[in-house]
Amino acid sequence: MTDTAARTAPSAEQILRHLRRSNDVARRAMALGRHPFGAVLVGPDHETVLLEQCNIDTVNHAEATLARVAASNFTPEVLWGCTLYTAVEPCCMCAGTAYWANIGRVVYGMTEAQLLAVTGNHAENPTLSVPAAHVFSHGQKAVELIGPVQAIIDETVAMQRAFWSSR
């Protein structure tokens, strides 16, 4: 169930494409009046999008909600071969939920620290300085973490900055 030897790695092109899709989902969240965060779950083939989720509110983040829905709809064995993409590093709640859902890989663009630099001390987004790597390093299974991905940071920062500066 947690054997990484059987998994293949996504290509750089696939990583960037799915991170951009997570930003598209974040834009959908903004259109719904929500914070600009989106998550995409991609199957073991690195092509098939299984789920998309935009942010709901400060408790139901895109990544955690997606992980809970995924755990209710796919076996742990299938999820171990899947990748969760999100353009902003998952907070500790979201990383923990992905861990418990048995999602084997998480890919993110910008870091939580970079998000804090954009949002500042915004009352609607009180970030936690607990990196996803810290959460995963304290688990009993080796969730693969890829990020930050430099190629997506500028466009993600621009979207985040535009949203938070208008709040």
C-alpha positions as YAML, in Angstrom:
chain: A
units: angstrom
residues:
- id: 1
  name: MET
  ca: [0.00, 0.00, 0.00]
- id: 2
  name: THR
  ca: [2.83, 2.43, 0.64]
- id: 3
  name: ASP
  ca: [5.49, 1.02, -1.67]
- id: 4
  name: THR
  ca: [7.02, 3.87, -3.66]
- id: 5
  name: ALA
  ca: [8.98, 1.54, -5.95]
- id: 6
  name: ALA
  ca: [5.88, 0.81, -8.06]
- id: 7
  name: ARG
  ca: [5.08, 4.49, -8.62]
- id: 8
  name: THR
  ca: [6.28, 6.48, -11.58]
- id: 9
  name: ALA
  ca: [7.12, 10.16, -11.44]
- id: 10
  name: PRO
  ca: [5.17, 12.86, -13.29]
- id: 11
  name: SER
  ca: [7.04, 14.79, -15.95]
- id: 12
  name: ALA
  ca: [7.88, 18.47, -15.54]
- id: 13
  name: GLU
  ca: [5.25, 19.26, -18.18]
- id: 14
  name: GLN
  ca: [2.58, 17.28, -16.32]
- id: 15
  name: ILE
  ca: [3.47, 18.95, -13.03]
- id: 16
  name: LEU
  ca: [3.17, 22.44, -14.50]
- id: 17
  name: ARG
  ca: [-0.07, 21.62, -16.35]
- id: 18
  name: HIS
  ca: [-1.77, 20.26, -13.23]
- id: 19
  name: LEU
  ca: [-0.53, 23.12, -11.05]
- id: 20
  name: ARG
  ca: [-1.98, 25.56, -13.59]
- id: 21
  name: ARG
  ca: [-5.23, 23.64, -13.44]
- id: 22
  name: SER
  ca: [-5.23, 24.03, -9.65]
- id: 23
  name: ASN
  ca: [-4.93, 27.79, -10.23]
- id: 24
  name: ASP
  ca: [-7.90, 27.58, -12.60]
- id: 25
  name: VAL
  ca: [-9.86, 25.89, -9.80]
- id: 26
  name: ALA
  ca: [-8.72, 28.68, -7.46]
- id: 27
  name: ARG
  ca: [-10.10, 31.24, -9.91]
- id: 28
  name: ARG
  ca: [-13.40, 29.35, -9.83]
- id: 29
  name: ALA
  ca: [-13.34, 29.69, -6.03]
- id: 30
  name: MET
  ca: [-12.91, 33.45, -6.40]
- id: 31
  name: ALA
  ca: [-15.85, 33.58, -8.81]
- id: 32
  name: LEU
  ca: [-17.90, 31.91, -6.08]
- id: 33
  name: GLY
  ca: [-16.77, 34.51, -3.54]
- id: 34
  name: ARG
  ca: [-14.27, 32.22, -1.85]
- id: 35
  name: HIS
  ca: [-10.54, 32.42, -1.18]
- id: 36
  name: PRO
  ca: [-8.28, 31.59, -4.18]
- id: 37
  name: PHE
  ca: [-7.16, 28.04, -3.48]
- id: 38
  name: GLY
  ca: [-7.74, 24.97, -5.63]
- id: 39
  name: ALA
  ca: [-6.73, 21.33, -5.55]
- id: 40
  name: VAL
  ca: [-6.63, 18.66, -8.24]
- id: 41
  name: LEU
  ca: [-6.27, 14.89, -7.71]
- id: 42
  name: VAL
  ca: [-4.60, 13.11, -10.62]
- id: 43
  name: GLY
  ca: [-4.51, 9.35, -11.07]
- id: 44
  name: PRO
  ca: [-1.42, 7.15, -11.22]
- id: 45
  name: ASP
  ca: [-1.15, 7.67, -15.00]
- id: 46
  name: HIS
  ca: [-0.36, 11.37, -14.33]
- id: 47
  name: GLU
  ca: [-3.05, 12.38, -16.85]
- id: 48
  name: THR
  ca: [-6.48, 11.43, -15.52]
- id: 49
  name: VAL
  ca: [-8.03, 14.09, -13.29]
- id: 50
  name: LEU
  ca: [-10.10, 12.25, -10.69]
- id: 51
  name: LEU
  ca: [-11.28, 15.20, -8.59]
- id: 52
  name: GLU
  ca: [-11.12, 18.99, -8.43]
- id: 53
  name: GLN
  ca: [-11.99, 21.08, -5.41]
- id: 54
  name: CYS
  ca: [-12.00, 24.80, -4.77]
- id: 55
  name: ASN
  ca: [-11.75, 26.40, -1.36]
- id: 56
  name: ILE
  ca: [-15.00, 26.45, 0.61]
- id: 57
  name: ASP
  ca: [-14.15, 28.40, 3.77]
- id: 58
  name: THR
  ca: [-11.49, 28.74, 6.44]
- id: 59
  name: VAL
  ca: [-12.18, 25.25, 7.80]
- id: 60
  name: ASN
  ca: [-12.95, 23.44, 4.55]
- id: 61
  name: HIS
  ca: [-9.82, 24.11, 2.53]
- id: 62
  name: ALA
  ca: [-9.61, 22.83, -1.03]
- id: 63
  name: GLU
  ca: [-6.94, 20.20, -0.30]
- id: 64
  name: ALA
  ca: [-8.50, 18.80, 2.88]
- id: 65
  name: THR
  ca: [-11.97, 18.65, 1.33]
- id: 66
  name: LEU
  ca: [-10.60, 16.94, -1.78]
- id: 67
  name: ALA
  ca: [-8.70, 14.41, 0.37]
- id: 68
  name: ARG
  ca: [-11.80, 13.57, 2.40]
- id: 69
  name: VAL
  ca: [-13.91, 13.09, -0.74]
- id: 70
  name: ALA
  ca: [-11.13, 11.00, -2.32]
- id: 71
  name: ALA
  ca: [-10.90, 8.77, 0.75]
- id: 72
  name: SER
  ca: [-14.65, 8.17, 0.52]
- id: 73
  name: ASN
  ca: [-14.53, 7.24, -3.16]
- id: 74
  name: PHE
  ca: [-11.23, 5.43, -3.80]
- id: 75
  name: THR
  ca: [-9.33, 2.68, -2.05]
- id: 76
  name: PRO
  ca: [-6.17, 3.46, -0.11]
- id: 77
  name: GLU
  ca: [-4.22, 1.43, -2.68]
- id: 78
  name: VAL
  ca: [-5.47, 3.59, -5.56]
- id: 79
  name: LEU
  ca: [-4.87, 6.83, -3.65]
- id: 80
  name: TRP
  ca: [-1.30, 5.86, -2.84]
- id: 81
  name: GLY
  ca: [-0.56, 6.04, -6.58]
- id: 82
  name: CYS
  ca: [-2.32, 9.41, -6.99]
- id: 83
  name: THR
  ca: [-0.97, 12.95, -6.82]
- id: 84
  name: LEU
  ca: [-2.63, 15.94, -5.20]
- id: 85
  name: TYR
  ca: [-1.70, 19.19, -6.97]
- id: 86
  name: THR
  ca: [-2.14, 22.59, -5.40]
- id: 87
  name: ALA
  ca: [-0.43, 25.83, -6.39]
- id: 88
  name: VAL
  ca: [-0.01, 26.88, -2.74]
- id: 89
  name: GLU
  ca: [1.69, 24.59, -0.23]
- id: 90
  name: PRO
  ca: [-0.89, 22.72, 1.85]
- id: 91
  name: CYS
  ca: [-1.26, 23.96, 5.42]
- id: 92
  name: CYS
  ca: [-0.68, 21.49, 8.23]
- id: 93
  name: MET
  ca: [-4.41, 20.58, 8.32]
- id: 94
  name: CYS
  ca: [-4.46, 19.83, 4.60]
- id: 95
  name: ALA
  ca: [-1.16, 17.94, 4.64]
- id: 96
  name: GLY
  ca: [-2.44, 15.85, 7.54]
- id: 97
  name: THR
  ca: [-5.70, 15.10, 5.76]
- id: 98
  name: ALA
  ca: [-3.84, 14.06, 2.59]
- id: 99
  name: TYR
  ca: [-1.66, 11.81, 4.76]
- id: 100
  name: TRP
  ca: [-4.65, 10.15, 6.42]
- id: 101
  name: ALA
  ca: [-6.40, 9.76, 3.05]
- id: 102
  name: ASN
  ca: [-3.31, 7.84, 1.85]
- id: 103
  name: ILE
  ca: [-2.55, 10.14, -1.08]
- id: 104
  name: GLY
  ca: [0.99, 9.16, -2.00]
- id: 105
  name: ARG
  ca: [2.29, 12.37, -3.56]
- id: 106
  name: VAL
  ca: [1.64, 16.08, -3.07]
- id: 107
  name: VAL
  ca: [2.93, 18.73, -5.49]
- id: 108
  name: TYR
  ca: [2.75, 22.45, -4.77]
- id: 109
  name: GLY
  ca: [3.91, 25.69, -6.35]
- id: 110
  name: MET
  ca: [4.53, 28.48, -3.85]
- id: 111
  name: THR
  ca: [5.31, 27.93, -0.18]
- id: 112
  name: GLU
  ca: [3.19, 28.84, 2.83]
- id: 113
  name: ALA
  ca: [5.91, 31.38, 3.73]
- id: 114
  name: GLN
  ca: [5.53, 33.00, 0.29]
- id: 115
  name: LEU
  ca: [1.76, 33.13, 0.82]
- id: 116
  name: LEU
  ca: [2.28, 34.88, 4.15]
- id: 117
  name: ALA
  ca: [4.50, 37.44, 2.40]
- id: 118
  name: VAL
  ca: [1.64, 38.15, -0.03]
- id: 119
  name: THR
  ca: [-1.25, 38.15, 2.46]
- id: 120
  name: GLY
  ca: [0.49, 39.65, 5.45]
- id: 121
  name: ASN
  ca: [-1.40, 39.48, 8.70]
- id: 122
  name: HIS
  ca: [-4.77, 39.21, 6.97]
- id: 123
  name: ALA
  ca: [-7.62, 38.32, 9.33]
- id: 124
  name: GLU
  ca: [-9.18, 36.03, 6.70]
- id: 125
  name: ASN
  ca: [-5.99, 34.02, 6.18]
- id: 126
  name: PRO
  ca: [-4.03, 33.54, 9.40]
- id: 127
  name: THR
  ca: [-1.35, 31.23, 8.02]
- id: 128
  name: LEU
  ca: [0.42, 28.63, 10.16]
- id: 129
  name: SER
  ca: [4.18, 28.39, 9.80]
- id: 130
  name: VAL
  ca: [4.23, 24.59, 9.69]
- id: 131
  name: PRO
  ca: [5.61, 23.36, 6.37]
- id: 132
  name: ALA
  ca: [3.99, 20.33, 4.74]
- id: 133
  name: ALA
  ca: [7.40, 18.62, 4.81]
- id: 134
  name: HIS
  ca: [7.37, 18.88, 8.60]
- id: 135
  name: VAL
  ca: [3.96, 17.20, 8.78]
- id: 136
  name: PHE
  ca: [4.93, 14.39, 6.39]
- id: 137
  name: SER
  ca: [8.30, 13.81, 8.08]
- id: 138
  name: HIS
  ca: [6.48, 12.90, 11.28]
- id: 139
  name: GLY
  ca: [4.35, 10.19, 9.66]
- id: 140
  name: GLN
  ca: [4.90, 6.47, 9.33]
- id: 141
  name: LYS
  ca: [4.63, 6.41, 5.55]
- id: 142
  name: ALA
  ca: [6.69, 8.25, 2.97]
- id: 143
  name: VAL
  ca: [4.35, 10.70, 1.23]
- id: 144
  name: GLU
  ca: [6.37, 12.20, -1.61]
- id: 145
  name: LEU
  ca: [6.41, 16.00, -1.57]
- id: 146
  name: ILE
  ca: [7.44, 18.02, -4.61]
- id: 147
  name: GLY
  ca: [7.71, 21.78, -4.28]
- id: 148
  name: PRO
  ca: [8.11, 24.61, -4.48]
- id: 149
  name: VAL
  ca: [7.88, 24.56, -8.29]
- id: 150
  name: GLN
  ca: [9.56, 27.73, -9.52]
- id: 151
  name: ALA
  ca: [7.80, 27.76, -12.91]
- id: 152
  name: ILE
  ca: [4.38, 28.43, -11.33]
- id: 153
  name: ILE
  ca: [5.28, 30.78, -8.49]
- id: 154
  name: ASP
  ca: [5.04, 34.13, -10.33]
- id: 155
  name: GLU
  ca: [1.55, 33.51, -11.73]
- id: 156
  name: THR
  ca: [0.31, 32.12, -8.42]
- id: 157
  name: VAL
  ca: [1.74, 35.05, -6.46]
- id: 158
  name: ALA
  ca: [0.10, 37.48, -8.93]
- id: 159
  name: MET
  ca: [-3.32, 35.85, -8.48]
- id: 160
  name: GLN
  ca: [-2.97, 35.74, -4.68]
- id: 161
  name: ARG
  ca: [-1.74, 39.33, -4.50]
- id: 162
  name: ALA
  ca: [-4.61, 40.61, -6.67]
- id: 163
  name: PHE
  ca: [-7.17, 38.83, -4.50]
- id: 164
  name: TRP
  ca: [-5.81, 39.70, -1.05]
- id: 165
  name: SER
  ca: [-5.08, 43.34, -1.88]
- id: 166
  name: SER
  ca: [-8.78, 43.82, -2.69]
- id: 167
  name: ARG
  ca: [-10.01, 42.38, 0.65]
...
